[in-house]
Structures are given as C-alpha cells and as structure tokens.
Amino acid sequence: MILTGSKIIEEVRNGRITIDPFVEKNVSTNSYDFHVGDLIKTYKSQLLDPKLIQEVETHEIADEGFIMHPNKVYLGSTFEIMGSNHYVPIIRGTSSIGRLGLFINITADLIDIGSINRWTLQFNASQSIRIYKRMKIGQVTFWTIKGDITLYKGKYKGTMEPQESLIYKDFEDKEHKK
C-alpha cells in the first residue's frame, strides 16, 4: 500500500521517514516532490564497459543551468537526504519534466529499505534540455512492506553526491571467488 500525503507528514514527524530538508508544501496527495542537487557527473568514455571502472567528470550546475543532450547519461542526485527503515521508497520524475522529454532514473526507481542518503538520479534527455540546481524534478512515494525487514547494506549506501556505477565490483567479487 502507498502512503498518503498526510501519512508521509506523520511518519516524517515520527522519525520513520527521513526527508531533510523537509518542506511540507512539497507533500502532495500520495508523494513528496524532491529537487535535483547541485552536481552532475558525466562519463568520459562513449563506450561504457561494466567490467571497468568508469572515469567521470563532475560539473556544478551554474545559476544559468546545465544543458543535457540526447545520447548521453547524466548522473545527478536528490538535493534532499531521504529514505526509511520502515517503508520502501519509489522515485519517478514529475509529469512536467517527462513532458519535456527528460527521463529520470532510467531503470532504477525502486530504492532499497534502509538506503537513507541523497539518491543518485540517472538522466537521459530525448532532446536538449536545460535544468537548474534545486529545481523540482521528481516525486517519491513510500510503500508498506510485508515480511521481515533486512536493511540495505549495499555498495551505494551512504552516498551524498551523484555516484557513478560500481557494477565492476560485481565482476571483481566473482573473480575472487573462483
């Protein structure tokens, strides 16, 4: 079940959901509007190989914005620190951003329970678009769970800025186990 806006407010106040900073006007009927942070990362290589560490460039979003172009992956993060040890967050872009052709979280909208940090956002633009730091970019919903809770302890835990892929570590782990 999805939490309503009033329940999100209640659970933030009770400390069962973390949203920092929390601004009550960003709560809607069943979600919380989040904002993009100040940094964008881009991969240096055009060919991305999951077995290799990928070099990135870090860009600060200037006051005049940052332009994203098609055929490139951009990594940003939420401005807010968010998460919960009691609910499963799911993030999506706002419909207004979608109507401008910007895909947010290309395939990774499910946030693990216990992942409390600034979440990395994966952007892909269908045409060139300018974004601005701390603009409203997405929504998070919180879902109840059934069963025993195991908190996330994975490789992305605790990130506070856009985090490039660490999938190469999965290959390293397999190599060490041979």
N, C-alpha and C positions, 0 to 999 in steps of 0.2 A: 504494500500500500504506500502511496505517496503522501507526504506530509502537506498539509495546507499551510498557507502563509502565516496564519495565527499560531499554528503549532510550531513552525520554524522559529518564530519570535520567542515562544515559550521555551523551546529547547535550547536556544542560544542563551537566554536568561538563566536557565537551569545548568548550563555548562555541558550539555550533552551534544551540542553542535558548536563548533568553533567557526566564527567568521570575524576576522579582525583586519581592518576596522569594520564594525557593524553599523550600518545606517538603515534605520527602519523603513525609510521611504523606498529602499531598493527591494523590499519584500512585495511580491505580487500574490495572486490567488493561491499558487502552489509552487513558487520558486523564489529564488533570490537572484537579483541581477548583479553580475560581477563585472569587473573592469580589467582591462589589459594593463600590465605593469609598464615599466619604463625601458626595458631592454628587449631587443630582438636578436636572435642568433640565426646565422645562415651557414650552410655547409659550403666549404671552399671547393669541393670537388663536384663535378656534374655526375660522376658515377659513384653511387653510394654502395659500398660492399659491406654487408652485415658482419663479416668476419674481421673487419679492420676498424681501428679507432678512426673516427672521422674528425678532421680538423674543422673548426668553426671560426667565424668572425662574429664579434659582438658589436652591435650598433645600439647607441642610445637613441630613443625616439625623441627627436627635436621638437621644439614648440610648433614648428610648421608641419609636423607629422612625418610619417615614414611611408614611402610608396612600396607596395608589394606588387610583383609582376607575375604573370602566369608561368607555369612550368618550373617552379622553384618551391622548395619547402622552407617555410619560415617558422622559427620557434620563438614563442613569447611565453609569458606566464601571467597568471592572475595577479592583480595588484593585492588582492585580499589573501590572507592566510586562511585557509578553510579546511574543514574535514570533520570527522566524527568517529568516535569509538563505538557508536550505538546505531548509526544509520549508514546506508550506502548512498553516497552522492553520485549523481549522474549529471554531466555537463553538456550543454549544447550552445551553439551560437544563437543570438537573438534572431527573430524572423526579419527584423530590419536589416541586419548585417547579411543574412542569407539572400535577401532580395537585391543586395548589391553584388552578389556572386562570391562572397568570401566564405570559404569552408573553414570551420573551426573544429579542431580535433578530428582529423581526417578519419581515424578509426577508433580512437581511444576515448570514448565518452564515459566509460564506467570507471569510477575512482574506487580504489580498494578501501574497505573499512579500516580505520586506523591510519590512513595516509592524511596527515594534517600538516600542510605546507602550502607554498604557492605552487599551484599546479601548472605544469608545462602545457601550453596550448600549441597545437600543430596547425599552422595556417596554410591554405592553398587558395590562391586567387584565380577565378575564372577569367578575369580581365584586370588590368591595373587598377589598384585602389589605394587610397591614402588612409592610414589610420593614425590616431592621435593617442599619446600616452594618457592612460587612465580614463579612456572613453569606455562607455558601457559596451560590452562586446558579447556577453553570454549570460546564461542562466544556469543555476544549479538547482536540482531537485534532490530531495532526501527521501529514501525508501526504507521501510521497515524490513527486517530480516526474520527468518525462521531458522532455528538451529543454533548450535554453539558458535560463538564468535571467536575467530582467530584473527588477531590484528596484523595488518600488513607490516612486513619486515624486509621488503624487497630493496633492490638496488637504487630505487629512486626516492626512498624515504628521506624526508627532511630537506628536500630541495627548496631553495629560496629564490632561484632565478631560472630562466629557461634552461632546461637540461637536454643536451643532445642525447641521441640514442646510445645506450650502453649494451646493446644486444651482443656486441663482440665478446662480452664476458661470458655469455652462454656457451659460446664456442670454446673459450678458454677452459671453462669448467668441464666440458665434455672431453677435451684433450687431456686434462689432468687425470680423469677417471679411467683412461684406457690402460 
